[in-house]
Amino acid sequence: MNNIDITNKTEMVNALTTAFCTVEFTKANGDQRIMECTLQPSELPEVQSQNTKKSTKLADHLLRVYDCEAKGWRTINTNTLITFIEN
């Protein structure tokens, strides 16, 4: 387990693309949440169609991840991260 620098988005993305990560953050409604997530290509769902949606650029403080427990995409506000651990 490695603690990742929560101020370094590049380091977080690198960890997510090679491993499962556990992140703790504060949700928009003020609740704290712990989530296991990844960006490992082998763990992501297959894309159904390339033409369903345009991809939009996220603001620099947002990070799009795949939630392993909920089996869906989530957006994390990196400004509200408490911990980021590479498993």
C-alpha positions as CSV (number, residue, x, y, z in Angstrom):
1,M,0.0,0.0,0.0
2,N,1.3,3.4,-1.0
3,N,0.0,6.8,0.1
4,I,-0.2,9.0,-2.9
5,D,0.3,12.8,-2.8
6,I,-3.2,14.2,-3.1
7,T,-1.9,17.4,-4.5
8,N,-0.3,15.6,-7.5
9,K,-3.0,14.7,-10.0
10,T,-0.5,13.1,-12.4
11,E,0.7,10.8,-9.6
12,M,-3.0,9.8,-8.8
13,V,-3.8,9.0,-12.4
14,N,-0.6,6.9,-12.7
15,A,-1.5,4.9,-9.7
16,L,-5.1,4.4,-10.9
17,T,-4.0,3.1,-14.3
18,T,-1.8,0.4,-12.8
19,A,-3.7,-0.5,-9.5
20,F,-6.8,-0.4,-7.5
21,C,-6.9,2.6,-5.2
22,T,-8.8,3.5,-2.1
23,V,-9.8,7.1,-1.8
24,E,-11.5,9.0,1.0
25,F,-13.1,12.3,0.2
26,T,-15.9,14.7,1.1
27,K,-18.9,14.5,-1.2
28,A,-20.7,17.7,-2.4
29,N,-23.4,17.2,0.3
30,G,-20.7,17.2,3.0
31,D,-20.7,13.4,3.7
32,Q,-17.4,11.6,3.8
33,R,-17.0,8.6,1.5
34,I,-14.5,5.8,1.0
35,M,-14.3,4.3,-2.5
36,E,-12.3,1.7,-4.2
37,C,-11.6,2.8,-7.8
38,T,-9.3,2.3,-10.8
39,L,-8.5,3.3,-14.3
40,Q,-6.9,-0.1,-15.2
41,P,-8.0,-0.8,-18.8
42,S,-8.6,-4.5,-18.0
43,E,-11.1,-3.5,-15.2
44,L,-13.1,-0.9,-17.2
45,P,-16.4,-1.8,-18.9
46,E,-16.4,-2.1,-22.7
47,V,-17.6,0.9,-24.6
48,Q,-21.0,0.2,-26.2
49,S,-20.8,2.8,-28.9
50,Q,-18.3,5.5,-29.8
51,N,-21.0,7.9,-30.9
52,T,-23.2,7.9,-27.8
53,K,-21.7,11.0,-26.1
54,K,-19.0,13.5,-26.7
55,S,-16.3,13.4,-24.1
56,T,-16.0,16.7,-22.2
57,K,-12.9,18.1,-20.6
58,L,-13.2,18.1,-16.9
59,A,-11.9,21.0,-14.8
60,D,-8.4,20.5,-13.4
61,H,-9.6,19.8,-9.9
62,L,-11.9,16.9,-11.0
63,L,-10.9,13.3,-11.6
64,R,-13.0,10.7,-13.4
65,V,-12.6,7.2,-12.0
66,Y,-14.3,3.8,-12.2
67,D,-16.0,2.9,-8.9
68,C,-15.2,-0.9,-8.4
69,E,-18.0,-1.5,-5.9
70,A,-20.8,0.4,-7.6
71,K,-19.6,-0.6,-11.1
72,G,-19.9,2.8,-12.5
73,W,-18.1,6.0,-13.3
74,R,-17.7,8.7,-10.6
75,T,-16.1,12.1,-10.5
76,I,-14.0,13.1,-7.5
77,N,-13.2,16.7,-6.6
78,T,-9.5,16.5,-5.8
79,N,-9.8,19.6,-3.6
80,T,-11.9,17.5,-1.1
81,L,-9.6,14.4,-1.0
82,I,-8.6,13.2,2.5
83,T,-6.5,10.1,1.6
84,F,-5.5,8.4,-1.6
85,I,-3.9,4.9,-1.2
86,E,-2.6,2.7,-4.0
87,N,-3.5,-0.9,-3.0
